[in-house]
Amino acid sequence: MNTVAIAYFSGFGHTARFAAAVEEGAASVPGTRTHLVAVDALTEEDWLALDEADAIVFGSPTYLGDIAAKFKAFMEQTSGRWKNQEWNGKLAGGFVNSGAKSGDKLHALQSLNLFAAQHGMVWVSLGLLPGWNSSLASEFDLNRLGFWLGAAAQSNGDEGPEAAHPSDLATARHLGVRVAGQAARTRHLPQPAAA
């Protein structure tokens, strides 16, 4: 079995909805177990799930152009694991959400990507061409916001998580499938000898 953990913070429930979509996508890959981990309420069981996962997908709302402070607090809690490079070689991916169509989500994704790189993790990109970029395209295309590094979603500030855009939910599911698929492939590759 491959294990994919989805570590996220959600201030108002929107990002939690996208985390659930990432989990749904990952779980659809045969032989994959998943764990949803809310980083603002971590238990010892959650830490164990993160440590044992083959891949971790990180998710945060974008506040003031970067990840949320509570997600940053989680990042800082991993400093012992960083020092010992306990997550080195794991796969990683990321997703973000903001009220604006852009909302500087790329900067937030770059923060997640850099965090994974510092841990020695291997980043899995979204792997989708941008959607909704021609006169024949639709706002319901996958990757409607046109991101490459990870999944990006937009949520209206005056609506709850139940109003999540179908394209953004489908794009989050795609990310889960992609990360779980890469984890399955990686598990079957010969591992290099220790240096």
FIKOLZA-1660 file (N, C-alpha, C; in steps of 0.1 Angstrom, whole numbers, plus 5000, padded with zeros to 4 digits):
% residues 195
   i   px   py   pz ch aa at
   1 5008 4988 5000  A  M  N
   1 5000 5000 5000  A  M CA
   1 5009 5012 5000  A  M  C
   2 5005 5022 4992  A  N  N
   2 5011 5036 4993  A  N CA
   2 5002 5044 5002  A  N  C
   3 5008 5054 5009  A  T  N
   3 5001 5063 5018  A  T CA
   3 5003 5077 5014  A  T  C
   4 4993 5084 5012  A  V  N
   4 4993 5099 5009  A  V CA
   4 4986 5106 5021  A  V  C
   5 4994 5115 5027  A  A  N
   5 4988 5124 5037  A  A CA
   5 4985 5137 5032  A  A  C
   6 4974 5143 5036  A  I  N
   6 4971 5157 5031  A  I CA
   6 4971 5165 5044  A  I  C
   7 4981 5174 5045  A  A  N
   7 4983 5182 5057  A  A CA
   7 4979 5196 5053  A  A  C
   8 4969 5201 5060  A  Y  N
   8 4963 5214 5056  A  Y CA
   8 4958 5222 5068  A  Y  C
   9 4957 5235 5065  A  F  N
   9 4950 5244 5075  A  F CA
   9 4938 5251 5067  A  F  C
  10 4927 5252 5074  A  S  N
  10 4915 5259 5068  A  S CA
  10 4909 5268 5078  A  S  C
  11 4909 5281 5075  A  G  N
  11 4904 5291 5084  A  G CA
  11 4889 5292 5084  A  G  C
  12 4882 5290 5072  A  F  N
  12 4868 5292 5071  A  F CA
  12 4861 5280 5065  A  F  C
  13 4868 5269 5062  A  G  N
  13 4863 5257 5057  A  G CA
  13 4865 5255 5042  A  G  C
  14 4869 5265 5035  A  H  N
  14 4871 5264 5020  A  H CA
  14 4882 5255 5017  A  H  C
  15 4894 5257 5024  A  T  N
  15 4906 5249 5021  A  T CA
  15 4903 5234 5025  A  T  C
  16 4896 5232 5036  A  A  N
  16 4892 5219 5040  A  A CA
  16 4885 5211 5029  A  A  C
  17 4876 5219 5022  A  R  N
  17 4868 5212 5011  A  R CA
  17 4878 5208 5000  A  R  C
  18 4888 5216 4997  A  F  N
  18 4897 5212 4987  A  F CA
  18 4906 5201 4992  A  F  C
  19 4910 5201 5004  A  A  N
  19 4918 5190 5010  A  A CA
  19 4910 5177 5008  A  A  C
  20 4897 5177 5011  A  A  N
  20 4889 5165 5009  A  A CA
  20 4889 5160 4995  A  A  C
  21 4889 5170 4985  A  A  N
  21 4889 5166 4971  A  A CA
  21 4903 5160 4967  A  A  C
  22 4914 5166 4973  A  V  N
  22 4927 5159 4970  A  V CA
  22 4927 5145 4976  A  V  C
  23 4922 5143 4988  A  E  N
  23 4921 5130 4994  A  E CA
  23 4913 5121 4985  A  E  C
  24 4901 5125 4980  A  E  N
  24 4893 5117 4972  A  E CA
  24 4900 5112 4960  A  E  C
  25 4908 5122 4953  A  G  N
  25 4916 5118 4942  A  G CA
  25 4926 5108 4945  A  G  C
  26 4934 5110 4956  A  A  N
  26 4944 5101 4959  A  A CA
  26 4939 5087 4963  A  A  C
  27 4928 5087 4970  A  A  N
  27 4921 5074 4974  A  A CA
  27 4916 5066 4962  A  A  C
  28 4914 5073 4951  A  S  N
  28 4909 5066 4939  A  S CA
  28 4919 5058 4932  A  S  C
  29 4932 5060 4935  A  V  N
  29 4943 5052 4929  A  V CA
  29 4944 5039 4937  A  V  C
  30 4943 5028 4930  A  P  N
  30 4943 5015 4936  A  P CA
  30 4956 5013 4945  A  P  C
  31 4954 5007 4957  A  G  N
  31 4965 5005 4966  A  G CA
  31 4970 5017 4974  A  G  C
  32 4961 5027 4975  A  T  N
  32 4965 5039 4982  A  T CA
  32 4956 5041 4994  A  T  C
  33 4963 5044 5005  A  R  N
  33 4956 5048 5018  A  R CA
  33 4958 5063 5019  A  R  C
  34 4949 5070 5025  A  T  N
  34 4950 5084 5027  A  T CA
  34 4948 5088 5042  A  T  C
  35 4953 5099 5045  A  H  N
  35 4951 5105 5059  A  H CA
  35 4949 5120 5057  A  H  C
  36 4938 5126 5062  A  L  N
  36 4936 5140 5062  A  L CA
  36 4942 5145 5076  A  L  C
  37 4951 5155 5076  A  V  N
  37 4957 5160 5088  A  V CA
  37 4955 5175 5089  A  V  C
  38 4946 5179 5098  A  A  N
  38 4945 5193 5101  A  A CA
  38 4956 5198 5109  A  A  C
  39 4965 5207 5104  A  V  N
  39 4977 5210 5111  A  V CA
  39 4975 5219 5123  A  V  C
  40 4964 5225 5125  A  D  N
  40 4961 5233 5137  A  D CA
  40 4956 5225 5148  A  D  C
  41 4955 5211 5147  A  A  N
  41 4950 5203 5157  A  A CA
  41 4957 5189 5157  A  A  C
  42 4970 5190 5156  A  L  N
  42 4978 5178 5154  A  L CA
  42 4978 5169 5166  A  L  C
  43 4977 5156 5164  A  T  N
  43 4978 5146 5174  A  T CA
  43 4991 5137 5171  A  T  C
  44 4994 5129 5181  A  E  N
  44 5006 5120 5179  A  E CA
  44 5003 5111 5167  A  E  C
  45 4990 5107 5165  A  E  N
  45 4986 5098 5154  A  E CA
  45 4988 5105 5141  A  E  C
  46 4985 5119 5141  A  D  N
  46 4987 5126 5129  A  D CA
  46 5002 5127 5125  A  D  C
  47 5011 5130 5135  A  W  N
  47 5025 5130 5132  A  W CA
  47 5030 5117 5127  A  W  C
  48 5025 5106 5133  A  L  N
  48 5029 5093 5128  A  L CA
  48 5025 5091 5114  A  L  C
  49 5013 5095 5110  A  A  N
  49 5008 5094 5096  A  A CA
  49 5017 5102 5087  A  A  C
  50 5021 5114 5091  A  L  N
  50 5030 5122 5082  A  L CA
  50 5043 5115 5081  A  L  C
  51 5049 5110 5092  A  D  N
  51 5062 5104 5091  A  D CA
  51 5062 5091 5083  A  D  C
  52 5051 5084 5083  A  E  N
  52 5050 5071 5076  A  E CA
  52 5045 5072 5061  A  E  C
  53 5040 5084 5058  A  A  N
  53 5035 5086 5044  A  A CA
  53 5046 5085 5033  A  A  C
  54 5042 5080 5022  A  D  N
  54 5051 5080 5010  A  D CA
  54 5051 5094 5004  A  D  C
  55 5039 5101 5005  A  A  N
  55 5038 5115 5000  A  A CA
  55 5030 5123 5009  A  A  C
  56 5033 5136 5009  A  I  N
  56 5025 5146 5017  A  I CA
  56 5021 5157 5008  A  I  C
  57 5008 5160 5007  A  V  N
  57 5003 5171 5000  A  V CA
  57 4999 5182 5010  A  V  C
  58 5006 5194 5008  A  F  N
  58 5004 5205 5017  A  F CA
  58 4993 5215 5012  A  F  C
  59 4985 5220 5021  A  G  N
  59 4974 5229 5016  A  G CA
  59 4972 5240 5026  A  G  C
  60 4970 5252 5021  A  S  N
  60 4968 5264 5029  A  S CA
  60 4960 5274 5022  A  S  C
  61 4952 5282 5029  A  P  N
  61 4946 5294 5023  A  P CA
  61 4957 5304 5021  A  P  C
  62 4955 5313 5011  A  T  N
  62 4964 5324 5009  A  T CA
  62 4959 5336 5016  A  T  C
  63 4966 5340 5026  A  Y  N
  63 4963 5353 5034  A  Y CA
  63 4974 5363 5031  A  Y  C
  64 4970 5375 5026  A  L  N
  64 4979 5385 5024  A  L CA
  64 4991 5381 5015  A  L  C
  65 4988 5372 5005  A  G  N
  65 4998 5368 4995  A  G CA
  65 5007 5357 4999  A  G  C
  66 5004 5350 5010  A  D  N
  66 5013 5339 5014  A  D CA
  66 5004 5329 5022  A  D  C
  67 5011 5319 5027  A  I  N
  67 5004 5308 5034  A  I CA
  67 4999 5314 5048  A  I  C
  68 4990 5308 5054  A  A  N
  68 4984 5312 5066  A  A CA
  68 4994 5310 5078  A  A  C
  69 4993 5319 5088  A  A  N
  69 5002 5318 5099  A  A CA
  69 5001 5305 5106  A  A  C
  70 4989 5299 5107  A  K  N
  70 4988 5286 5114  A  K CA
  70 4995 5275 5106  A  K  C
  71 4995 5276 5093  A  F  N
  71 5003 5266 5085  A  F CA
  71 5018 5268 5087  A  F  C
  72 5022 5281 5088  A  K  N
  72 5036 5284 5090  A  K CA
  72 5040 5279 5104  A  K  C
  73 5031 5279 5114  A  A  N
  73 5034 5274 5127  A  A CA
  73 5037 5259 5126  A  A  C
  74 5029 5252 5118  A  F  N
  74 5031 5238 5116  A  F CA
  74 5045 5235 5110  A  F  C
  75 5048 5243 5100  A  M  N
  75 5061 5242 5093  A  M CA
  75 5072 5243 5103  A  M  C
  76 5071 5253 5112  A  E  N
  76 5082 5254 5122  A  E CA
  76 5082 5243 5132  A  E  C
  77 5071 5236 5134  A  Q  N
  77 5071 5224 5143  A  Q CA
  77 5078 5213 5137  A  Q  C
  78 5081 5213 5124  A  T  N
  78 5088 5202 5118  A  T CA
  78 5103 5204 5118  A  T  C
  79 5108 5214 5126  A  S  N
  79 5122 5217 5125  A  S CA
  79 5131 5205 5129  A  S  C
  80 5127 5197 5139  A  G  N
  80 5134 5185 5143  A  G CA
  80 5135 5175 5132  A  G  C
  81 5124 5173 5125  A  R  N
  81 5124 5164 5113  A  R CA
  81 5133 5170 5102  A  R  C
  82 5133 5183 5100  A  W  N
  82 5141 5189 5090  A  W CA
  82 5156 5187 5094  A  W  C
  83 5159 5189 5107  A  K  N
  83 5173 5188 5111  A  K CA
  83 5179 5174 5108  A  K  C
  84 5170 5164 5110  A  N  N
  84 5174 5150 5108  A  N CA
  84 5170 5145 5094  A  N  C
  85 5165 5153 5086  A  Q  N
  85 5160 5150 5072  A  Q CA
  85 5152 5137 5072  A  Q  C
  86 5142 5137 5081  A  E  N
  86 5134 5125 5082  A  E CA
  86 5124 5123 5071  A  E  C
  87 5121 5134 5064  A  W  N
  87 5112 5133 5053  A  W CA
  87 5119 5134 5039  A  W  C
  88 5132 5133 5039  A  N  N
  88 5140 5133 5027  A  N CA
  88 5136 5122 5018  A  N  C
  89 5133 5125 5006  A  G  N
  89 5129 5115 4996  A  G CA
  89 5114 5113 4994  A  G  C
  90 5106 5117 5004  A  K  N
  90 5092 5116 5003  A  K CA
  90 5087 5125 4991  A  K  C
  91 5076 5122 4985  A  L  N
  91 5070 5130 4975  A  L CA
  91 5062 5141 4982  A  L  C
  92 5060 5152 4975  A  A  N
  92 5053 5164 4981  A  A CA
  92 5045 5170 4969  A  A  C
  93 5034 5177 4973  A  G  N
  93 5027 5185 4964  A  G CA
  93 5020 5196 4972  A  G  C
  94 5013 5205 4965  A  G  N
  94 5006 5215 4972  A  G CA
  94 4994 5221 4966  A  G  C
  95 4985 5227 4974  A  F  N
  95 4973 5234 4969  A  F CA
  95 4970 5246 4978  A  F  C
  96 4965 5256 4972  A  V  N
  96 4962 5269 4979  A  V CA
  96 4948 5274 4974  A  V  C
  97 4943 5283 4982  A  N  N
  97 4930 5289 4979  A  N CA
  97 4930 5304 4983  A  N  C
  98 4923 5312 4976  A  S  N
  98 4922 5326 4980  A  S CA
  98 4909 5331 4975  A  S  C
  99 4905 5343 4979  A  G  N
  99 4892 5349 4975  A  G CA
  99 4894 5355 4961  A  G  C
 100 4906 5360 4958  A  A  N
 100 4908 5366 4945  A  A CA
 100 4912 5356 4934  A  A  C
 101 4910 5359 4922  A  K  N
 101 4913 5349 4911  A  K CA
 101 4928 5347 4911  A  K  C
 102 4936 5357 4913  A  S  N
 102 4951 5356 4915  A  S CA
 102 4954 5355 4929  A  S  C
 103 4952 5365 4937  A  G  N
 103 4955 5365 4951  A  G CA
 103 4969 5362 4955  A  G  C
 104 4978 5363 4946  A  D  N
 104 4992 5359 4948  A  D CA
 104 4994 5344 4953  A  D  C
 105 4985 5336 4948  A  K  N
 105 4986 5322 4951  A  K CA
 105 4999 5315 4947  A  K  C
 106 5005 5320 4936  A  L  N
 106 5018 5315 4932  A  L CA
 106 5028 5316 4943  A  L  C
 107 5028 5328 4950  A  H  N
 107 5038 5330 4961  A  H CA
 107 5035 5320 4972  A  H  C
 108 5022 5317 4975  A  A  N
 108 5019 5307 4985  A  A CA
 108 5024 5293 4981  A  A  C
 109 5021 5290 4968  A  L  N
 109 5026 5277 4964  A  L CA
 109 5041 5276 4964  A  L  C
 110 5048 5287 4961  A  Q  N
 110 5063 5286 4962  A  Q CA
 110 5068 5285 4976  A  Q  C
 111 5060 5290 4986  A  S  N
 111 5064 5288 5000  A  S CA
 111 5063 5273 5004  A  S  C
 112 5052 5267 4999  A  L  N
 112 5050 5252 5002  A  L CA
 112 5061 5244 4995  A  L  C
 113 5065 5248 4982  A  N  N
 113 5075 5241 4975  A  N CA
 113 5088 5243 4981  A  N  C
 114 5092 5254 4986  A  L  N
 114 5105 5257 4993  A  L CA
 114 5105 5249 5006  A  L  C
 115 5094 5249 5013  A  F  N
 115 5094 5241 5026  A  F CA
 115 5097 5226 5023  A  F  C
 116 5090 5221 5012  A  A  N
 116 5093 5207 5009  A  A CA
 116 5107 5205 5004  A  A  C
 117 5113 5214 4997  A  A  N
 117 5127 5213 4992  A  A CA
 117 5136 5213 5004  A  A  C
 118 5134 5221 5014  A  Q  N
 118 5142 5221 5026  A  Q CA
 118 5142 5208 5034  A  Q  C
 119 5131 5201 5033  A  H  N
 119 5130 5188 5039  A  H CA
 119 5136 5177 5030  A  H  C
 120 5141 5180 5018  A  G  N
 120 5146 5171 5008  A  G CA
 120 5135 5163 5001  A  G  C
 121 5123 5168 5001  A  M  N
 121 5112 5161 4994  A  M CA
 121 5113 5163 4979  A  M  C
 122 5106 5155 4972  A  V  N
 122 5105 5156 4957  A  V CA
 122 5092 5161 4953  A  V  C
 123 5091 5173 4947  A  W  N
 123 5079 5180 4944  A  W CA
 123 5072 5174 4932  A  W  C
 124 5059 5172 4933  A  V  N
 124 5051 5167 4921  A  V CA
 124 5042 5179 4917  A  V  C
 125 5044 5183 4905  A  S  N
 125 5036 5195 4899  A  S CA
 125 5022 5190 4896  A  S  C
 126 5014 5200 4892  A  L  N
 126 5000 5197 4888  A  L CA
 126 4999 5189 4876  A  L  C
 127 5008 5192 4866  A  G  N
 127 5008 5184 4854  A  G CA
 127 4996 5186 4845  A  G  C
 128 4991 5198 4845  A  L  N
 128 4979 5201 4836  A  L CA
 128 4982 5214 4828  A  L  C
 129 4978 5214 4816  A  L  N
 129 4978 5226 4808  A  L CA
 129 4968 5236 4814  A  L  C
 130 4969 5249 4812  A  P  N
 130 4959 5258 4817  A  P CA
 130 4946 5257 4810  A  P  C
 131 4935 5258 4817  A  G  N
 131 4922 5258 4811  A  G CA
 131 4917 5272 4810  A  G  C
 132 4905 5274 4804  A  W  N
 132 4898 5287 4803  A  W CA
 132 4907 5298 4798  A  W  C
 133 4914 5295 4787  A  N  N
 133 4923 5305 4781  A  N CA
 133 4921 5307 4766  A  N  C
 134 4909 5304 4762  A  S  N
 134 4905 5307 4748  A  S CA
 134 4891 5310 4747  A  S  C
 135 4886 5315 4735  A  S  N
 135 4872 5319 4734  A  S CA
 135 4863 5306 4734  A  S  C
 136 4869 5295 4731  A  L  N
 136 4862 5282 4731  A  L CA
 136 4862 5275 4744  A  L  C
 137 4870 5280 4754  A  A  N
 137 4872 5274 4767  A  A CA
 137 4861 5277 4776  A  A  C
 138 4861 5271 4788  A  S  N
 138 4851 5273 4798  A  S CA
 138 4857 5275 4812  A  S  C
 139 4850 5282 4820  A  E  N
 139 4854 5283 4834  A  E CA
 139 4853 5270 4841  A  E  C
 140 4847 5260 4835  A  F  N
 140 4846 5246 4841  A  F CA
 140 4858 5237 4836  A  F  C
 141 4867 5242 4828  A  D  N
 141 4879 5235 4824  A  D CA
 141 4887 5232 4837  A  D  C
 142 4894 5220 4837  A  L  N
 142 4904 5218 4847  A  L CA
 142 4915 5229 4847  A  L  C
 143 4920 5232 4858  A  N  N
 143 4931 5242 4860  A  N CA
 143 4926 5255 4853  A  N  C
 144 4914 5259 4857  A  R  N
 144 4908 5271 4851  A  R CA
 144 4916 5284 4854  A  R  C
 145 4924 5284 4865  A  L  N
 145 4932 5295 4869  A  L CA
 145 4946 5295 4864  A  L  C
 146 4950 5284 4857  A  G  N
 146 4962 5284 4850  A  G CA
 146 4975 5283 4858  A  G  C
 147 4975 5274 4868  A  F  N
 147 4987 5272 4876  A  F CA
 147 4995 5259 4873  A  F  C
 148 5008 5259 4874  A  W  N
 148 5016 5248 4871  A  W CA
 148 5021 5241 4883  A  W  C
 149 5025 5248 4893  A  L  N
 149 5033 5243 4905  A  L CA
 149 5024 5234 4914  A  L  C
 150 5011 5237 4915  A  G  N
 150 5002 5230 4923  A  G CA
 150 4988 5234 4919  A  G  C
 151 4978 5229 4927  A  A  N
 151 4964 5232 4925  A  A CA
 151 4961 5245 4931  A  A  C
 152 4954 5254 4924  A  A  N
 152 4950 5267 4930  A  A CA
 152 4934 5268 4928  A  A  C
 153 4928 5273 4939  A  A  N
 153 4914 5275 4939  A  A CA
 153 4910 5289 4943  A  A  C
 154 4898 5293 4939  A  Q  N
 154 4893 5306 4942  A  Q CA
 154 4879 5305 4949  A  Q  C
 155 4877 5311 4960  A  S  N
 155 4865 5310 4968  A  S CA
 155 4860 5324 4970  A  S  C
 156 4847 5327 4967  A  N  N
 156 4841 5340 4970  A  N CA
 156 4841 5342 4985  A  N  C
 157 4845 5354 4989  A  G  N
 157 4845 5357 5003  A  G CA
 157 4832 5357 5010  A  G  C
 158 4821 5359 5002  A  D  N
 158 4808 5360 5008  A  D CA
 158 4800 5347 5007  A  D  C
 159 4807 5336 5003  A  E  N
 159 4800 5323 5002  A  E CA
 159 4808 5313 5010  A  E  C
 160 4801 5303 5015  A  G  N
 160 4808 5292 5023  A  G CA
 160 4814 5282 5014  A  G  C
 161 4820 5272 5020  A  P  N
 161 4827 5261 5013  A  P CA
 161 4818 5253 5004  A  P  C
 162 4805 5253 5007  A  E  N
 162 4796 5245 4998  A  E CA
 162 4795 5251 4984  A  E  C
 163 4800 5264 4982  A  A  N
 163 4799 5270 4969  A  A CA
 163 4812 5269 4961  A  A  C
 164 4821 5259 4966  A  A  N
 164 4834 5257 4959  A  A CA
 164 4831 5255 4944  A  A  C
 165 4840 5261 4936  A  H  N
 165 4839 5260 4921  A  H CA
 165 4841 5245 4917  A  H  C
 166 4833 5240 4909  A  P  N
 166 4835 5226 4904  A  P CA
 166 4848 5223 4897  A  P  C
 167 4853 5233 4890  A  S  N
 167 4866 5232 4883  A  S CA
 167 4877 5231 4893  A  S  C
 168 4876 5239 4904  A  D  N
 168 4887 5239 4914  A  D CA
 168 4887 5225 4922  A  D  C
 169 4875 5220 4925  A  L  N
 169 4874 5207 4931  A  L CA
 169 4879 5196 4922  A  L  C
 170 4876 5197 4910  A  A  N
 170 4881 5186 4900  A  A CA
 170 4896 5187 4899  A  A  C
 171 4902 5200 4899  A  T  N
 171 4916 5202 4898  A  T CA
 171 4923 5196 4910  A  T  C
 172 4917 5198 4922  A  A  N
 172 4923 5193 4934  A  A CA
 172 4923 5178 4934  A  A  C
 173 4912 5172 4929  A  R  N
 173 4911 5157 4928  A  R CA
 173 4922 5152 4918  A  R  C
 174 4924 5160 4907  A  H  N
 174 4935 5156 4898  A  H CA
 174 4948 5156 4905  A  H  C
 175 4951 5166 4913  A  L  N
 175 4964 5166 4921  A  L CA
 175 4965 5154 4930  A  L  C
 176 4955 5150 4936  A  G  N
 176 4955 5138 4945  A  G CA
 176 4958 5126 4937  A  G  C
 177 4952 5124 4925  A  V  N
 177 4954 5113 4916  A  V CA
 177 4969 5113 4912  A  V  C
 178 4974 5125 4908  A  R  N
 178 4988 5126 4903  A  R CA
 178 4998 5122 4913  A  R  C
 179 4996 5128 4925  A  V  N
 179 5006 5125 4936  A  V CA
 179 5005 5110 4940  A  V  C
 180 4993 5104 4941  A  A  N
 180 4992 5090 4945  A  A CA
 180 4998 5081 4934  A  A  C
 181 4996 5085 4921  A  G  N
 181 5001 5077 4910  A  G CA
 181 5016 5078 4910  A  G  C
 182 5022 5089 4913  A  Q  N
 182 5037 5090 4913  A  Q CA
 182 5042 5082 4925  A  Q  C
 183 5035 5082 4936  A  A  N
 183 5039 5074 4948  A  A CA
 183 5039 5059 4944  A  A  C
 184 5029 5055 4937  A  A  N
 184 5029 5041 4933  A  A CA
 184 5040 5037 4924  A  A  C
 185 5043 5046 4914  A  R  N
 185 5054 5044 4905  A  R CA
 185 5068 5044 4913  A  R  C
 186 5069 5053 4922  A  T  N
 186 5082 5055 4929  A  T CA
 186 5085 5042 4938  A  T  C
 187 5074 5037 4944  A  R  N
 187 5076 5025 4953  A  R CA
 187 5081 5013 4945  A  R  C
 188 5079 5013 4932  A  H  N
 188 5083 5001 4924  A  H CA
 188 5096 5003 4917  A  H  C
 189 5103 5015 4919  A  L  N
 189 5116 5018 4913  A  L CA
 189 5127 5012 4923  A  L  C
 190 5138 5007 4917  A  P  N
 190 5149 5003 4926  A  P CA
 190 5154 5015 4933  A  P  C
 191 5157 5013 4946  A  Q  N
 191 5163 5024 4954  A  Q CA
 191 5178 5024 4953  A  Q  C
 192 5184 5036 4952  A  P  N
 192 5198 5037 4951  A  P CA
 192 5205 5033 4964  A  P  C
 193 5217 5027 4963  A  A  N
 193 5225 5023 4975  A  A CA
 193 5229 5036 4983  A  A  C
 194 5230 5034 4996  A  A  N
 194 5234 5046 5004  A  A CA
 194 5249 5050 5000  A  A  C
 195 5251 5063 5001  A  A  N
 195 5264 5068 4997  A  A CA
 195 5274 5065 5008  A  A  C
% end
